[in-house]
Amino acid sequence: MTAAPPQISVLVLGIGNLVMSDDGVGVMVAQRLQQEYRFADNVEIMDGGTLGLDLLPMLENITNLIMIDAVETGKKAGTCVRLYGEELPIALETKVSPHQMGLKDLLAVSELMGHSPREMVLIGVQPGSIEMEIGLTPEVEAQFETLVSNVLDELANWGLAAIPVS
């Protein structure tokens, strides 16, 4: 007899600042997912904005975490990345905007408190601009649907379906 897989609880967290051009891409992807898809009760899509450590209570009962954010990769603007495990702290060392220090601290404190999700993935894109401006650069805008698809693919890998809203 095989044991049933443990129940997973997923948080999809869009991070960023909407008034700093490409830095807002994570929030925009989370908003699109909230508007256009329905998920099982064990999946929460959240606009984490720039809350940093204020998000700590949200991680308490989460087994799987997907973060969506602008990430400094050193590559050309619009380059998409998928980072996980040990790659995450390294990726957060080079901060694109002030909220990333809060994100790094959030993950560190969560781990210290024993609430660290067992699976963590960062779906990101190299920003073209993080200046005070509303809207995405053409390079990041061109990758927007790819970012949405990458999040949906990650959820599907965990056996979780997204149902498009009619």
C-alpha positions as CSV (number, residue, x, y, z in Angstrom):
1,M,0.0,0.0,0.0
2,T,1.4,3.4,-0.9
3,A,0.8,6.5,1.1
4,A,-1.2,9.3,-0.4
5,P,0.9,12.3,-1.3
6,P,0.8,15.0,1.3
7,Q,-1.5,17.9,0.7
8,I,0.2,20.9,-0.8
9,S,-0.7,24.5,-0.1
10,V,0.6,26.9,-2.8
11,L,1.1,30.7,-2.7
12,V,1.8,32.5,-5.9
13,L,3.3,35.8,-4.9
14,G,3.6,38.7,-7.4
15,I,6.3,41.1,-6.1
16,G,7.2,44.6,-7.2
17,N,6.3,48.2,-7.5
18,L,3.9,49.3,-10.2
19,V,5.3,52.8,-10.4
20,M,8.8,51.6,-11.2
21,S,8.3,50.4,-14.7
22,D,9.5,46.8,-15.1
23,D,9.7,46.3,-11.4
24,G,5.9,46.0,-11.3
25,V,5.9,42.9,-13.7
26,G,5.4,40.4,-10.8
27,V,2.4,42.2,-9.5
28,M,0.9,42.5,-13.0
29,V,1.3,38.8,-13.7
30,A,-0.4,38.0,-10.3
31,Q,-3.2,40.4,-11.2
32,R,-3.7,38.7,-14.6
33,L,-3.8,35.3,-13.0
34,Q,-6.4,36.5,-10.5
35,Q,-8.6,38.0,-13.2
36,E,-8.4,35.3,-15.8
37,Y,-8.1,32.0,-14.0
38,R,-9.7,30.0,-11.1
39,F,-7.6,27.7,-9.0
40,A,-8.3,25.0,-6.4
41,D,-8.8,26.1,-2.8
42,N,-5.2,25.1,-1.9
43,V,-3.7,27.7,-4.4
44,E,-3.7,31.4,-3.5
45,I,-2.6,34.1,-5.9
46,M,-1.4,37.3,-4.1
47,D,-0.2,40.7,-5.0
48,G,2.7,41.0,-2.6
49,G,3.7,44.4,-3.8
50,T,6.6,45.7,-1.7
51,L,5.4,44.3,1.6
52,G,8.6,42.3,2.4
53,L,8.5,41.0,6.0
54,D,4.8,41.9,6.4
55,L,4.2,38.8,4.2
56,L,5.6,36.4,6.9
57,P,2.2,35.3,8.2
58,M,1.3,34.2,4.6
59,L,4.1,31.7,4.5
60,E,3.2,29.8,7.8
61,N,1.2,27.0,6.2
62,I,2.6,27.1,2.7
63,T,4.3,24.1,1.2
64,N,5.0,25.5,-2.2
65,L,5.9,29.1,-3.1
66,I,6.1,30.7,-6.6
67,M,7.4,34.2,-6.6
68,I,7.2,36.4,-9.7
69,D,9.5,39.3,-9.9
70,A,12.0,41.4,-12.0
71,V,15.4,39.8,-11.4
72,E,18.9,41.1,-12.2
73,T,20.5,38.4,-14.3
74,G,23.1,40.4,-16.2
75,K,21.4,39.3,-19.4
76,K,19.5,41.4,-21.9
77,A,16.2,43.0,-21.0
78,G,13.3,40.6,-21.3
79,T,15.3,37.5,-20.6
80,C,13.1,35.1,-18.6
81,V,14.5,32.9,-15.8
82,R,13.3,30.1,-13.5
83,L,15.3,29.9,-10.3
84,Y,14.8,27.5,-7.4
85,G,16.4,26.0,-4.3
86,E,19.9,27.3,-3.7
87,E,19.8,29.7,-6.6
88,L,17.2,31.9,-4.8
89,P,19.5,33.5,-2.2
90,I,22.1,34.1,-4.8
91,A,19.6,35.8,-7.2
92,L,18.4,38.0,-4.4
93,E,21.9,39.3,-3.6
94,T,21.8,41.6,-6.5
95,K,18.8,43.8,-5.8
96,V,16.9,45.4,-8.6
97,S,14.8,47.5,-6.2
98,P,14.4,48.1,-2.5
99,H,11.7,45.4,-2.0
100,Q,14.2,42.6,-2.8
101,M,16.0,43.0,0.4
102,G,12.7,42.6,2.1
103,L,12.1,39.4,0.1
104,K,15.5,38.0,1.0
105,D,14.8,38.8,4.7
106,L,11.3,37.3,4.4
107,L,12.7,34.0,3.2
108,A,15.5,33.9,5.8
109,V,13.1,34.7,8.7
110,S,10.6,32.2,7.4
111,E,13.3,29.5,7.4
112,L,14.4,30.5,11.0
113,M,10.9,30.2,12.2
114,G,10.4,26.8,10.6
115,H,7.8,28.0,8.1
116,S,10.0,27.8,5.0
117,P,8.1,26.3,2.0
118,R,9.7,23.0,0.9
119,E,9.4,24.0,-2.7
120,M,10.3,27.6,-3.8
121,V,10.5,28.9,-7.3
122,L,11.2,32.3,-8.7
123,I,9.8,33.1,-12.1
124,G,11.6,36.2,-13.2
125,V,12.5,38.5,-16.0
126,Q,15.5,40.8,-16.6
127,P,14.1,44.4,-16.4
128,G,14.9,47.0,-19.0
129,S,14.1,49.9,-16.6
130,I,13.1,50.4,-13.0
131,E,12.8,54.2,-13.3
132,M,9.8,55.9,-11.8
133,E,7.4,55.3,-14.6
134,I,4.1,53.4,-15.0
135,G,4.1,50.6,-17.6
136,L,6.5,48.0,-18.9
137,T,9.3,48.4,-21.3
138,P,8.7,46.8,-24.7
139,E,11.3,44.1,-23.9
140,V,9.5,43.0,-20.8
141,E,6.0,43.5,-22.2
142,A,7.0,41.1,-25.0
143,Q,7.6,38.4,-22.3
144,F,4.5,39.0,-20.3
145,E,2.5,36.1,-21.7
146,T,5.6,33.9,-21.3
147,L,5.7,34.7,-17.6
148,V,2.0,33.9,-17.1
149,S,2.6,30.6,-18.9
150,N,5.7,29.8,-16.9
151,V,3.6,30.2,-13.6
152,L,0.8,28.0,-15.0
153,D,3.4,25.4,-16.1
154,E,4.9,25.4,-12.6
155,L,1.5,24.8,-11.1
156,A,0.8,22.0,-13.6
157,N,4.1,20.4,-12.6
158,W,2.7,20.2,-9.1
159,G,-0.5,18.7,-10.3
160,L,-2.5,21.9,-10.0
161,A,-4.7,23.1,-12.9
162,A,-5.8,26.6,-13.7
163,I,-9.3,27.0,-15.1
164,P,-9.7,29.9,-17.5
165,V,-12.6,32.2,-16.6
166,S,-15.1,32.3,-19.5
